Amino acid sequence: MTEVSFHFNVPGKLPYACRLLRKIYQAGSRARVVGSAELLSQLDQALWTFSAQDFIAHCSADAAPAVRAHSPIVLAVSADAPGEGEVLINLGTEPPAGFEHYARLIELVSQDDAQDRAEARARWRHYAERGYTITRHDLAARH
């Protein structure tokens, strides 16, 4: 069963996603990130610029199959290709269809956006109603 975790009080989704993807990449794992096309475009740019010391190989889901096969991080508007990663990171507003085909699902929830928090509560209920155990990571509690 997919391990579901929510990371709450994220001060900035894109910088946090970059750090999270760096950890996944350095661990030798593969991930798929889902969200809106606009947000994924911003994440693509952020992955190129967030750290002068790190390069995180990534591509979009519409890249050639050979490119996707060699890219540990795939940015996509849907989670419909479960063979492209063990970890699914959801930057979207809805539970991603097909999330159950991934070993881990990570939901990022912003610190100050009331709408984002309300949508996260709905996603939490969605997973809980289906019997998934949910792990909560409160970034505000770390300080």
N, CA, C and O atoms as a MOPAC input file, in Angstrom:
PM7 MOZYME 1SCF
protein

 N      0.83700 1    -1.17700 1     0.00000 1
 C      0.00000 1     0.00000 1     0.00000 1
 C      0.88400 1     1.24300 1     0.00000 1
 O      1.92400 1     1.26900 1     0.65900 1
 N      0.48300 1     2.24600 1    -0.72100 1
 C      1.23600 1     3.48700 1    -0.85000 1
 C      1.38400 1     4.17400 1     0.50100 1
 O      0.42000 1     4.29700 1     1.25700 1
 N      2.59200 1     4.61700 1     0.79400 1
 C      2.86300 1     5.39400 1     1.99900 1
 C      2.53300 1     6.85300 1     1.67300 1
 O      3.15400 1     7.44400 1     0.78900 1
 N      1.57000 1     7.43300 1     2.37400 1
 C      1.12900 1     8.81000 1     2.11500 1
 C      1.65700 1     9.70800 1     3.22100 1
 O      1.49100 1     9.40800 1     4.40300 1
 N      2.29700 1    10.81500 1     2.83600 1
 C      2.74200 1    11.77500 1     3.83700 1
 C      2.41400 1    13.19200 1     3.38600 1
 O      2.49300 1    13.53500 1     2.20600 1
 N      2.04700 1    13.98900 1     4.36000 1
 C      1.75100 1    15.40300 1     4.14000 1
 C      2.83700 1    16.22200 1     4.82300 1
 O      3.14500 1    16.01100 1     5.99600 1
 N      3.40600 1    17.14600 1     4.08600 1
 C      4.38600 1    18.07700 1     4.63500 1
 C      3.65900 1    19.41900 1     4.76000 1
 O      3.40900 1    20.09800 1     3.76400 1
 N      3.32300 1    19.79100 1     6.01200 1
 C      2.55100 1    21.00000 1     6.28400 1
 C      3.45700 1    22.18200 1     6.60600 1
 O      4.61300 1    22.01500 1     6.99600 1
 N      2.90300 1    23.37800 1     6.43400 1
 C      3.59300 1    24.63700 1     6.74500 1
 C      4.86400 1    24.81300 1     5.92800 1
 O      5.88300 1    25.29000 1     6.42700 1
 N      4.78300 1    24.42500 1     4.68300 1
 C      5.89900 1    24.60300 1     3.75800 1
 C      5.97900 1    26.09800 1     3.43000 1
 O      5.01900 1    26.65600 1     2.89900 1
 N      7.10600 1    26.76000 1     3.73500 1
 C      7.19400 1    28.21100 1     3.52600 1
 C      7.16900 1    28.62500 1     2.05100 1
 O      6.71700 1    29.72300 1     1.72800 1
 N      7.63700 1    27.78300 1     1.18100 1
 C      7.60800 1    28.02400 1    -0.26000 1
 C      7.62200 1    26.67500 1    -0.95100 1
 O      8.58100 1    25.91500 1    -0.81600 1
 N      6.57100 1    26.37500 1    -1.68600 1
 C      6.47000 1    25.03500 1    -2.28600 1
 C      7.61500 1    24.73100 1    -3.24800 1
 O      8.18200 1    23.63900 1    -3.20900 1
 N      7.95800 1    25.68300 1    -4.10600 1
 C      8.98200 1    25.38400 1    -5.10900 1
 C     10.36500 1    25.18500 1    -4.49200 1
 O     11.01800 1    24.19100 1    -4.80900 1
 N     10.84500 1    26.08500 1    -3.62200 1
 C     12.15500 1    25.82100 1    -3.00900 1
 C     12.16200 1    24.52500 1    -2.18900 1
 O     13.14700 1    23.78700 1    -2.19100 1
 N     11.06200 1    24.26100 1    -1.49300 1
 C     10.98200 1    23.02700 1    -0.70400 1
 C     10.98500 1    21.81300 1    -1.63000 1
 O     11.67300 1    20.82900 1    -1.36100 1
 N     10.22100 1    21.87800 1    -2.71500 1
 C     10.18800 1    20.77300 1    -3.67600 1
 C     11.58500 1    20.52700 1    -4.25200 1
 O     11.98000 1    19.37800 1    -4.44900 1
 N     12.32400 1    21.59100 1    -4.51900 1
 C     13.68900 1    21.42900 1    -5.03500 1
 C     14.56700 1    20.69900 1    -4.02900 1
 O     15.30300 1    19.78700 1    -4.40500 1
 N     14.50400 1    21.08000 1    -2.76900 1
 C     15.31500 1    20.40500 1    -1.74000 1
 C     14.89200 1    18.94500 1    -1.58000 1
 O     15.73300 1    18.06000 1    -1.42800 1
 N     13.58700 1    18.70600 1    -1.61500 1
 C     13.06900 1    17.34200 1    -1.50400 1
 C     13.52600 1    16.49700 1    -2.69300 1
 O     13.94400 1    15.35200 1    -2.51900 1
 N     13.44800 1    17.05200 1    -3.87600 1
 C     13.88500 1    16.32900 1    -5.07500 1
 C     15.39200 1    16.08500 1    -5.06100 1
 O     15.86100 1    15.05900 1    -5.55300 1
 N     16.14400 1    17.02100 1    -4.50000 1
 C     17.59300 1    16.81200 1    -4.37500 1
 C     17.86400 1    15.59400 1    -3.48900 1
 O     18.72600 1    14.77600 1    -3.80900 1
 N     17.13200 1    15.46900 1    -2.37500 1
 C     17.29000 1    14.31000 1    -1.49000 1
 C     16.94300 1    13.01100 1    -2.21200 1
 O     17.66200 1    12.01700 1    -2.11100 1
 N     15.83800 1    13.03700 1    -2.93600 1
 C     15.41100 1    11.84800 1    -3.68000 1
 C     16.46200 1    11.47000 1    -4.71800 1
 O     16.82300 1    10.30100 1    -4.85400 1
 N     16.94300 1    12.46400 1    -5.44300 1
 C     17.95500 1    12.26100 1    -6.48300 1
 C     19.24600 1    11.70400 1    -5.87600 1
 O     19.82100 1    10.75000 1    -6.40000 1
 N     19.69700 1    12.30400 1    -4.76700 1
 C     20.93900 1    11.86200 1    -4.13000 1
 C     20.81600 1    10.45000 1    -3.55100 1
 O     21.81000 1     9.73500 1    -3.42400 1
 N     19.60000 1    10.05900 1    -3.20500 1
 C     19.37000 1     8.70500 1    -2.68600 1
 C     19.30000 1     7.66700 1    -3.80700 1
 O     19.21500 1     6.46700 1    -3.54500 1
 N     19.33800 1     8.13500 1    -5.05100 1
 C     19.27500 1     7.21600 1    -6.18000 1
 C     17.86400 1     6.76000 1    -6.51400 1
 O     17.67900 1     5.77500 1    -7.22900 1
 N     16.88000 1     7.46500 1    -6.00600 1
 C     15.48400 1     7.11600 1    -6.28600 1
 C     14.96600 1     7.90000 1    -7.47900 1
 O     15.61800 1     8.81700 1    -7.97900 1
 N     13.78200 1     7.51800 1    -7.91800 1
 C     13.13200 1     8.17500 1    -9.04300 1
 C     11.81200 1     8.76800 1    -8.55000 1
 O     11.14100 1     8.19400 1    -7.69300 1
 N     11.45300 1     9.92100 1    -9.10500 1
 C     10.22300 1    10.58000 1    -8.67000 1
 C      9.48200 1    11.17300 1    -9.85300 1
 O     10.06400 1    11.50800 1   -10.88400 1
 N      8.19300 1    11.28700 1    -9.66700 1
 C      7.32200 1    11.98600 1   -10.61700 1
 C      6.66200 1    13.09700 1    -9.81800 1
 O      6.16100 1    12.86400 1    -8.71800 1
 N      6.66000 1    14.29500 1   -10.36600 1
 C      6.03600 1    15.44400 1    -9.72600 1
 C      4.84300 1    15.83500 1   -10.57200 1
 O      4.97000 1    16.05000 1   -11.77800 1
 N      3.66500 1    15.93000 1    -9.92900 1
 C      2.46200 1    16.31100 1   -10.65700 1
 C      1.94500 1    17.65400 1   -10.15300 1
 O      2.06300 1    17.99100 1    -8.97400 1
 N      1.37300 1    18.40100 1   -11.08000 1
 C      0.81000 1    19.70800 1   -10.77800 1
 C      0.35800 1    20.36200 1   -12.05900 1
 O      0.36200 1    19.74100 1   -13.12200 1
 N     -0.02900 1    21.61100 1   -11.95900 1
 C     -0.45600 1    22.35300 1   -13.14700 1
 C      0.74100 1    22.59700 1   -14.06200 1
 O      1.88400 1    22.61500 1   -13.60500 1
 N      0.47800 1    22.78200 1   -15.34000 1
 C      1.55100 1    23.03500 1   -16.31000 1
 C      2.34000 1    24.28700 1   -15.91600 1
 O      3.56500 1    24.31700 1   -16.03500 1
 N      1.63800 1    25.31000 1   -15.45100 1
 C      2.31600 1    26.55600 1   -15.05700 1
 C      3.24900 1    26.32900 1   -13.86800 1
 O      4.38700 1    26.79800 1   -13.87100 1
 N      2.77400 1    25.61700 1   -12.86500 1
 C      3.59300 1    25.34700 1   -11.68600 1
 C      4.78300 1    24.46200 1   -12.03000 1
 O      5.88100 1    24.67100 1   -11.51400 1
 N      4.57400 1    23.47800 1   -12.89500 1
 C      5.67300 1    22.60100 1   -13.30100 1
 C      6.72500 1    23.36100 1   -14.10200 1
 O      7.91700 1    23.07500 1   -13.98800 1
 N      6.29800 1    24.31800 1   -14.90300 1
 C      7.24500 1    25.15900 1   -15.63500 1
 C      8.09800 1    25.96800 1   -14.65600 1
 O      9.30600 1    26.11300 1   -14.84900 1
 N      7.47000 1    26.48400 1   -13.62100 1
 C      8.20700 1    27.22800 1   -12.59200 1
 C      9.16800 1    26.30500 1   -11.84400 1
 O     10.29200 1    26.69700 1   -11.52900 1
 N      8.72600 1    25.08300 1   -11.56200 1
 C      9.59300 1    24.12100 1   -10.88600 1
 C     10.78100 1    23.75600 1   -11.77200 1
 O     11.90400 1    23.63700 1   -11.28300 1
 N     10.54300 1    23.58000 1   -13.05900 1
 C     11.62100 1    23.28800 1   -14.00300 1
 C     12.69700 1    24.37100 1   -13.91600 1
 O     13.88500 1    24.06500 1   -13.81700 1
 N     12.28000 1    25.62900 1   -13.95300 1
 C     13.23600 1    26.74300 1   -13.85500 1
 C     13.94200 1    26.73500 1   -12.49900 1
 O     15.15100 1    26.95600 1   -12.42400 1
 N     13.18900 1    26.48100 1   -11.43400 1
 C     13.77500 1    26.47100 1   -10.09800 1
 C     14.81800 1    25.36500 1    -9.95000 1
 O     15.84100 1    25.56500 1    -9.29400 1
 N     14.57100 1    24.20600 1   -10.55200 1
 C     15.53600 1    23.10700 1   -10.45800 1
 C     16.85800 1    23.46000 1   -11.13300 1
 O     17.90800 1    22.95200 1   -10.74100 1
 N     16.81500 1    24.32000 1   -12.13600 1
 C     18.03600 1    24.74500 1   -12.82100 1
 C     18.80200 1    25.79500 1   -12.02000 1
 O     20.01300 1    25.93600 1   -12.18700 1
 N     18.11600 1    26.52500 1   -11.16200 1
 C     18.74900 1    27.69700 1   -10.54700 1
 C     18.84900 1    27.67900 1    -9.03000 1
 O     19.50600 1    28.55700 1    -8.47000 1
 N     18.23300 1    26.72800 1    -8.33300 1
 C     18.17100 1    26.83200 1    -6.88000 1
 C     19.49700 1    26.57000 1    -6.17700 1
 O     19.67400 1    27.02200 1    -5.04600 1
 N     20.42400 1    25.86800 1    -6.78900 1
 C     21.70300 1    25.57300 1    -6.14700 1
 C     22.81400 1    25.55700 1    -7.18700 1
 O     22.72300 1    24.87700 1    -8.20900 1
 N     23.86000 1    26.31900 1    -6.90400 1
 C     25.00700 1    26.35600 1    -7.81600 1
 C     25.82700 1    25.07200 1    -7.74800 1
 O     26.55600 1    24.74900 1    -8.68600 1
 N     25.71000 1    24.33900 1    -6.64000 1
 C     26.50200 1    23.12200 1    -6.45500 1
 C     25.81500 1    21.85400 1    -6.94400 1
 O     26.47300 1    20.83100 1    -7.12900 1
 N     24.51300 1    21.90600 1    -7.15500 1
 C     23.77600 1    20.68700 1    -7.47000 1
 C     23.13700 1    20.76300 1    -8.85000 1
 O     22.63400 1    21.80100 1    -9.28000 1
 N     23.17700 1    19.62500 1    -9.52000 1
 C     22.40500 1    19.47200 1   -10.74900 1
 C     21.45600 1    18.30900 1   -10.52800 1
 O     21.88500 1    17.20800 1   -10.18000 1
 N     20.18400 1    18.54600 1   -10.72600 1
 C     19.18700 1    17.50200 1   -10.56300 1
 C     18.60500 1    17.20200 1   -11.93500 1
 O     17.82200 1    17.98300 1   -12.47400 1
 N     18.99000 1    16.08000 1   -12.48300 1
 C     18.51800 1    15.69600 1   -13.81000 1
 C     17.00900 1    15.50500 1   -13.76800 1
 O     16.48200 1    14.79300 1   -12.91200 1
 N     16.33300 1    16.14200 1   -14.69200 1
 C     14.86900 1    16.05000 1   -14.75200 1
 C     14.40900 1    16.33900 1   -16.17200 1
 O     15.15600 1    16.87400 1   -16.99100 1
 N     13.16800 1    15.97300 1   -16.44200 1
 C     12.58300 1    16.25100 1   -17.74400 1
 C     11.06900 1    16.34100 1   -17.59000 1
 O     10.52300 1    16.03400 1   -16.53100 1
 N     10.41400 1    16.75600 1   -18.63100 1
 C      8.95300 1    16.78300 1   -18.60700 1
 C      8.42600 1    15.44800 1   -19.13500 1
 O      9.13600 1    14.70400 1   -19.81200 1
 N      7.18400 1    15.17000 1   -18.81500 1
 C      6.57900 1    13.89500 1   -19.21900 1
 C      6.43000 1    13.77700 1   -20.73100 1
 O      6.28800 1    12.67200 1   -21.25300 1
 N      6.46200 1    14.90900 1   -21.44300 1
 C      6.33100 1    14.83200 1   -22.88900 1
 C      7.68300 1    14.69800 1   -23.60100 1
 O      7.75100 1    14.77900 1   -24.82800 1
 N      8.75300 1    14.49300 1   -22.83500 1
 C     10.06800 1    14.25000 1   -23.43700 1
 C     10.05800 1    12.87000 1   -24.10600 1
 O      9.19100 1    12.03800 1   -23.83900 1
 N     11.02100 1    12.65800 1   -24.96200 1
 C     11.13400 1    11.36400 1   -25.64900 1
 C     11.28700 1    10.23500 1   -24.62600 1
 O     11.86900 1    10.44700 1   -23.56200 1
 N     10.77300 1     9.03900 1   -24.93300 1
 C     10.87200 1     7.91500 1   -23.99000 1
 C     12.30100 1     7.63600 1   -23.51600 1
 O     12.50600 1     7.29400 1   -22.35100 1
 N     13.27000 1     7.77400 1   -24.38600 1
 C     14.65600 1     7.53100 1   -23.98600 1
 C     15.13400 1     8.55400 1   -22.96200 1
 O     15.89000 1     8.21900 1   -22.05100 1
 N     14.69700 1     9.78700 1   -23.11200 1
 C     15.05900 1    10.83400 1   -22.14800 1
 C     14.39600 1    10.54500 1   -20.80700 1
 O     15.04300 1    10.62000 1   -19.76200 1
 N     13.10500 1    10.21500 1   -20.83400 1
 C     12.39200 1     9.89800 1   -19.58600 1
 C     13.02000 1     8.70300 1   -18.88000 1
 O     13.10700 1     8.68200 1   -17.65200 1
 N     13.45500 1     7.72100 1   -19.64000 1
 C     14.05100 1     6.52600 1   -19.04800 1
 C     15.33200 1     6.84400 1   -18.27800 1
 O     15.67600 1     6.13900 1   -17.33000 1
 N     16.03300 1     7.89300 1   -18.67700 1
 C     17.28900 1     8.25400 1   -18.02800 1
 C     17.14900 1     9.43300 1   -17.07700 1
 O     18.14200 1     9.86300 1   -16.49000 1
 N     15.96100 1     9.95800 1   -16.91000 1
 C     15.74100 1    11.08900 1   -16.01900 1
 C     15.11600 1    10.60000 1   -14.71300 1
 O     14.02100 1    10.03700 1   -14.72100 1
 N     15.79700 1    10.81000 1   -13.60900 1
 C     15.25600 1    10.33000 1   -12.33700 1
 C     14.05700 1    11.14700 1   -11.84000 1
 O     13.30500 1    10.68600 1   -10.98200 1
 N     13.88300 1    12.34100 1   -12.37100 1
 C     12.77100 1    13.20800 1   -11.97300 1
 C     11.97000 1    13.55500 1   -13.22500 1
 O     12.51400 1    14.08800 1   -14.19200 1
 N     10.67800 1    13.25000 1   -13.19900 1
 C      9.79300 1    13.55800 1   -14.32300 1
 C      8.70400 1    14.50900 1   -13.83900 1
 O      8.04600 1    14.24900 1   -12.83200 1
 N      8.51900 1    15.60500 1   -14.55900 1
 C      7.49600 1    16.60300 1   -14.23800 1
 C      6.30800 1    16.36600 1   -15.15600 1
 O      6.46000 1    16.34800 1   -16.37700 1
 N      5.11400 1    16.18300 1   -14.57100 1
 C      3.95800 1    15.78900 1   -15.37600 1
 C      2.66700 1    16.38300 1   -14.82500 1
 O      2.56100 1    16.66500 1   -13.63100 1
 N      1.70500 1    16.56600 1   -15.69500 1
 C      0.40200 1    17.05000 1   -15.25200 1
 C     -0.46400 1    15.92200 1   -14.71900 1
 O     -1.54000 1    16.18100 1   -14.18100 1
 N     -0.02100 1    14.66800 1   -14.85500 1
 C     -0.78100 1    13.54200 1   -14.30400 1
 C      0.18400 1    12.46600 1   -13.81300 1
 O      1.36700 1    12.46500 1   -14.15200 1
 N     -0.35000 1    11.55800 1   -13.01200 1
 C      0.45300 1    10.47900 1   -12.44100 1
 C      0.24300 1     9.17300 1   -13.18900 1
 O      0.39200 1     8.09600 1   -12.61200 1
 N     -0.09800 1     9.25600 1   -14.45500 1
 C     -0.53400 1     8.07700 1   -15.20500 1
 C      0.57800 1     7.17600 1   -15.73300 1
 O      0.29600 1     6.27600 1   -16.52500 1
 N      1.81700 1     7.38000 1   -15.33100 1
 C      2.91600 1     6.51200 1   -15.77000 1
 C      3.64000 1     5.96400 1   -14.54600 1
 O      4.73500 1     6.42300 1   -14.22200 1
 N      3.04200 1     4.98600 1   -13.85800 1
 C      3.60000 1     4.52100 1   -12.59900 1
 C      4.98300 1     3.89200 1   -12.67400 1
 O      5.62700 1     3.74800 1   -11.63400 1
 N      5.46300 1     3.51700 1   -13.82600 1
 C      6.79400 1     2.94200 1   -13.93300 1
 C      7.90100 1     3.97300 1   -13.87200 1
 O      9.07900 1     3.61400 1   -13.88800 1
 N      7.54800 1     5.24800 1   -13.80400 1
 C      8.54500 1     6.31200 1   -13.84200 1
 C      8.86600 1     6.88500 1   -12.46600 1
 O      9.07700 1     8.09200 1   -12.34000 1
 N      8.90500 1     6.07300 1   -11.46700 1
 C      9.32100 1     6.55300 1   -10.16100 1
 C      8.69300 1     5.80400 1    -9.01200 1
 O      7.59300 1     5.26000 1    -9.11200 1
 N      9.42800 1     5.79400 1    -7.91600 1
 C      8.90700 1     5.19900 1    -6.69800 1
 C      8.12600 1     6.22200 1    -5.90100 1
 O      7.20200 1     5.87600 1    -5.16400 1
 N      8.50300 1     7.49900 1    -6.05300 1
 C      7.92900 1     8.58100 1    -5.26500 1
 C      7.09700 1     9.47600 1    -6.17300 1
 O      7.51200 1     9.83400 1    -7.27500 1
 N      5.91500 1     9.82600 1    -5.68400 1
 C      5.04500 1    10.76800 1    -6.38700 1
 C      4.88200 1    11.98500 1    -5.49400 1
 O      4.46400 1    11.86100 1    -4.34400 1
 N      5.20700 1    13.15100 1    -6.01000 1
 C      5.02800 1    14.40100 1    -5.26400 1
 C      3.89200 1    15.15700 1    -5.91400 1
 O      3.92800 1    15.45100 1    -7.10900 1
 N      2.87800 1    15.47200 1    -5.11600 1
 C      1.70500 1    16.16200 1    -5.64100 1
 C      1.76200 1    17.64700 1    -5.29800 1
 O      1.73400 1    18.02800 1    -4.12900 1
 N      1.84300 1    18.46800 1    -6.32600 1
 C      1.75200 1    19.91400 1    -6.16700 1
 C      0.38100 1    20.40800 1    -6.62200 1
 O      0.12300 1    21.61100 1    -6.64600 1
 N     -0.48200 1    19.48200 1    -6.97700 1
 C     -1.80900 1    19.81200 1    -7.47600 1
 C     -2.82100 1    19.98600 1    -6.36400 1
 O     -2.50000 1    19.89100 1    -5.17900 1
 N     -4.06000 1    20.24500 1    -6.77800 1
 C     -5.13200 1    20.51600 1    -5.82500 1
 C     -5.99700 1    19.29400 1    -5.53400 1
 O     -6.76400 1    19.29800 1    -4.57100 1
 N     -5.88600 1    18.26400 1    -6.34100 1
 C     -6.69300 1    17.04700 1    -6.20700 1
 C     -5.78500 1    15.84900 1    -5.96300 1
 O     -4.60300 1    15.89300 1    -6.30500 1
 N     -6.31900 1    14.77800 1    -5.37500 1
 C     -5.52800 1    13.54800 1    -5.29400 1
 C     -5.20500 1    13.06400 1    -6.71300 1
 O     -6.11200 1    12.94900 1    -7.53800 1
 N     -3.95500 1    12.78500 1    -7.00700 1
 C     -3.61300 1    12.36700 1    -8.37300 1
 C     -4.13800 1    10.96700 1    -8.69300 1
 O     -3.93700 1    10.03200 1    -7.91900 1
 N     -4.79500 1    10.83300 1    -9.81200 1
 C     -5.26800 1     9.52000 1   -10.26000 1
 C     -4.06100 1     8.61900 1   -10.47700 1
 O     -3.07500 1     9.02600 1   -11.09100 1
 N     -4.14100 1     7.41800 1    -9.98100 1
 C     -3.04500 1     6.46700 1   -10.14000 1
 C     -1.99500 1     6.53000 1    -9.04700 1
 O     -0.98600 1     5.83100 1    -9.13900 1
 N     -2.19300 1     7.34200 1    -8.01300 1
 C     -1.18600 1     7.47600 1    -6.95300 1
 C     -0.88800 1     6.14400 1    -6.28300 1
 O      0.21200 1     5.93400 1    -5.77200 1
 N     -1.87300 1     5.24100 1    -6.28600 1
 C     -1.70400 1     3.96600 1    -5.58700 1
 C     -0.66400 1     3.06000 1    -6.24700 1
 O     -0.30400 1     2.03000 1    -5.67700 1
 N     -0.18200 1     3.41500 1    -7.41500 1
 C      0.84800 1     2.63000 1    -8.09900 1
 C      2.26100 1     3.02200 1    -7.67900 1
 O      3.23300 1     2.43300 1    -8.15200 1
 N      2.38300 1     4.00700 1    -6.79900 1
 C      3.68000 1     4.48300 1    -6.33000 1
 C      3.90800 1     3.99300 1    -4.90300 1
 O      2.95400 1     3.81200 1    -4.14700 1
 N      5.15800 1     3.78000 1    -4.53900 1
 C      5.47800 1     3.35500 1    -3.17500 1
 C      5.19300 1     4.48100 1    -2.17500 1
 O      4.73800 1     4.22600 1    -1.05900 1
 N      5.46100 1     5.72300 1    -2.58100 1
 C      5.27400 1     6.86300 1    -1.68100 1
 C      4.58100 1     8.00300 1    -2.41100 1
 O      4.83800 1     8.25900 1    -3.58700 1
 N      3.70600 1     8.67400 1    -1.69700 1
 C      3.06000 1     9.89300 1    -2.16900 1
 C      3.34500 1    10.97600 1    -1.15000 1
 O      3.08700 1    10.80100 1     0.04000 1
 N      3.87800 1    12.09900 1    -1.61600 1
 C      4.16400 1    13.22700 1    -0.73200 1
 C      3.32300 1    14.41000 1    -1.18100 1
 O      3.36900 1    14.82100 1    -2.34100 1
 N      2.56000 1    14.94600 1    -0.25100 1
 C      1.72300 1    16.11800 1    -0.47900 1
 C      2.38500 1    17.31200 1     0.19700 1
 O      2.77600 1    17.23300 1     1.36200 1
 N      2.51000 1    18.41600 1    -0.53100 1
 C      3.08600 1    19.63500 1     0.03200 1
 C      1.97100 1    20.64400 1     0.28100 1
 O      1.15000 1    20.90300 1    -0.59900 1
 N      1.94700 1    21.21300 1     1.48400 1
 C      0.89700 1    22.15100 1     1.87400 1
 C      1.55200 1    23.43600 1     2.35700 1
 O      2.37600 1    23.41600 1     3.27100 1
 N      1.17900 1    24.56200 1     1.73400 1
 C      1.81400 1    25.82300 1     2.07600 1
 C      1.47400 1    26.31000 1     3.47400 1
 O      0.53900 1    25.84500 1     4.12600 1
 N      2.26700 1    27.25100 1     3.88900 1
 C      2.19600 1    27.77700 1     5.24100 1
 C      1.04800 1    28.76900 1     5.41200 1
 O      0.34900 1    28.73200 1     6.42400 1
 N      0.85000 1    29.64000 1     4.45100 1
 C     -0.07100 1    30.75800 1     4.64100 1
 C     -1.28700 1    30.77300 1     3.73000 1
 O     -2.15100 1    31.63500 1     3.89100 1
 N     -1.38400 1    29.87200 1     2.79900 1
 C     -2.46300 1    29.89900 1     1.81800 1
 C     -3.66300 1    29.09700 1     2.33000 1
 O     -3.62700 1    27.86700 1     2.35400 1
 N     -4.73100 1    29.80400 1     2.74200 1
 C     -5.91900 1    29.14600 1     3.31300 1
 C     -6.57300 1    28.19800 1     2.30700 1
 O     -7.04200 1    27.12500 1     2.68700 1
 N     -6.60800 1    28.57900 1     1.04300 1
 C     -7.20400 1    27.72500 1     0.00700 1
 C     -6.41300 1    26.42600 1    -0.13900 1
 O     -6.99300 1    25.34600 1    -0.25100 1
 N     -5.10000 1    26.54000 1    -0.13800 1
 C     -4.24000 1    25.36300 1    -0.26700 1
 C     -4.45300 1    24.43000 1     0.92800 1
 O     -4.49800 1    23.21100 1     0.76000 1
 N     -4.58100 1    24.98000 1     2.10300 1
 C     -4.79800 1    24.17500 1     3.30100 1
 C     -6.15900 1    23.47800 1     3.25300 1
 O     -6.27200 1    22.31800 1     3.64900 1
 N     -7.18600 1    24.17200 1     2.77500 1
 C     -8.52000 1    23.56900 1     2.65700 1
 C     -8.49600 1    22.41300 1     1.65100 1
 O     -9.07800 1    21.35700 1     1.89400 1
 N     -7.81700 1    22.62500 1     0.52100 1
 C     -7.70500 1    21.55800 1    -0.47900 1
 C     -6.92100 1    20.36900 1     0.07700 1
 O     -7.22900 1    19.21900 1    -0.23600 1
 N     -5.91000 1    20.64700 1     0.89900 1
 C     -5.11900 1    19.57000 1     1.50900 1
 C     -5.97900 1    18.75300 1     2.47500 1
 O     -5.84900 1    17.53000 1     2.53700 1
 N     -6.84900 1    19.41800 1     3.22300 1
 C     -7.74400 1    18.68200 1     4.12900 1
 C     -8.65000 1    17.73600 1     3.33500 1
 O     -8.90900 1    16.61300 1     3.76700 1
 N     -9.13000 1    18.19100 1     2.17600 1
 C     -9.97700 1    17.33400 1     1.33200 1
 C     -9.17800 1    16.14000 1     0.81500 1
 O     -9.69400 1    15.02300 1     0.76700 1
 N     -7.92100 1    16.36900 1     0.42700 1
 C     -7.08800 1    15.25300 1    -0.03800 1
 C     -6.81000 1    14.29500 1     1.11900 1
 O     -6.83700 1    13.07900 1     0.92500 1
 N     -6.54800 1    14.80500 1     2.29400 1
 C     -6.31500 1    13.96900 1     3.47500 1
 C     -7.50700 1    13.04800 1     3.69200 1
 O     -7.34400 1    11.84200 1     3.87700 1
 N     -8.72100 1    13.62700 1     3.66800 1
 C     -9.94000 1    12.82400 1     3.84700 1
 C    -10.04700 1    11.75000 1     2.76500 1
 O    -10.41800 1    10.61200 1     3.05200 1
 N     -9.72700 1    12.10700 1     1.53400 1
 C     -9.77800 1    11.16500 1     0.41100 1
 C     -8.91800 1     9.93200 1     0.71200 1
 O     -9.36900 1     8.79800 1     0.55400 1
 N     -7.68500 1    10.16600 1     1.14400 1
 C     -6.77600 1     9.04900 1     1.41700 1
 C     -7.22900 1     8.27200 1     2.65800 1
 O     -7.22200 1     7.04100 1     2.65600 1
 N     -7.61600 1     8.97700 1     3.69800 1
 C     -8.03700 1     8.32000 1     4.94800 1
 C     -9.26900 1     7.45200 1     4.72800 1
 O     -9.35500 1     6.35100 1     5.27100 1
 N    -10.22200 1     7.93800 1     3.93700 1
 C    -11.43100 1     7.16400 1     3.65900 1
 C    -11.14100 1     5.87200 1     2.90400 1
 O    -11.94100 1     4.93700 1     2.93700 1
 N    -10.00900 1     5.82200 1     2.23000 1
 C     -9.62100 1     4.63300 1     1.47500 1
 C     -8.67400 1     3.73400 1     2.26700 1
 O     -8.15200 1     2.75500 1     1.73500 1
 N     -8.45700 1     4.06600 1     3.53100 1
 C     -7.67800 1     3.20500 1     4.40900 1
 C     -6.17900 1     3.44500 1     4.43000 1
 O     -5.44200 1     2.65300 1     5.01900 1
 N     -5.70900 1     4.51200 1     3.80600 1
 C     -4.27600 1     4.79500 1     3.80900 1
 C     -3.86600 1     5.39000 1     5.14700 1
 O     -4.54600 1     6.26300 1     5.68700 1
 N     -2.75300 1     4.91100 1     5.67200 1
 C     -2.16300 1     5.51900 1     6.86000 1
 C     -1.40700 1     6.75200 1     6.39600 1
 O     -0.63500 1     6.69500 1     5.43800 1
 N     -1.63100 1     7.86100 1     7.07500 1
 C     -1.04500 1     9.12700 1     6.65600 1
 C     -0.04500 1     9.60200 1     7.70300 1
 O     -0.34000 1     9.62700 1     8.89800 1
 N      1.12700 1     9.97300 1     7.23800 1
 C      2.15900 1    10.52900 1     8.10000 1
 C      2.13800 1    12.04500 1     7.94200 1
 O      2.06000 1    12.57100 1     6.83100 1
 N      2.20700 1    12.72600 1     9.06300 1
 C      2.16600 1    14.19300 1     9.06900 1
 C      3.55100 1    14.72400 1     9.43600 1
 O      4.13300 1    14.32300 1    10.44400 1
 N      4.07300 1    15.63400 1     8.60200 1
 C      5.33900 1    16.31300 1     8.87100 1
 C      5.02500 1    17.79600 1     8.94700 1
 O      4.73600 1    18.43000 1     7.93200 1
 N      5.08400 1    18.34900 1    10.15100 1
 C      4.78800 1    19.77100 1    10.34500 1
 C      6.10700 1    20.53400 1    10.40300 1
 O      6.84000 1    20.45400 1    11.38900 1
 N      6.39900 1    21.26900 1     9.34300 1
 C      7.65300 1    21.99500 1     9.27700 1
 C      7.73200 1    23.10800 1    10.30100 1
 O      8.83300 1    23.47200 1    10.71500 1
 N      6.60900 1    23.66400 1    10.72600 1
 C      6.60000 1    24.72500 1    11.73500 1
 C      7.02900 1    24.18900 1    13.09200 1
 O      7.56700 1    24.94000 1    13.90500 1
 N      6.80100 1    22.90900 1    13.35200 1
 C      7.15100 1    22.30800 1    14.62700 1
 C      8.65100 1    22.06800 1    14.75200 1
 O      9.13700 1    21.78500 1    15.84700 1
 N      9.38300 1    22.17400 1    13.66600 1
 C     10.83500 1    21.90600 1    13.68500 1
 C     11.63200 1    23.07200 1    14.23400 1
 O     12.79700 1    22.90700 1    14.59400 1
 N     11.02800 1    24.24700 1    14.30500 1
 C     11.77300 1    25.44100 1    14.72800 1
 C     11.70900 1    25.65400 1    16.20200 1
 O     12.28400 1    26.61500 1    16.71300 1

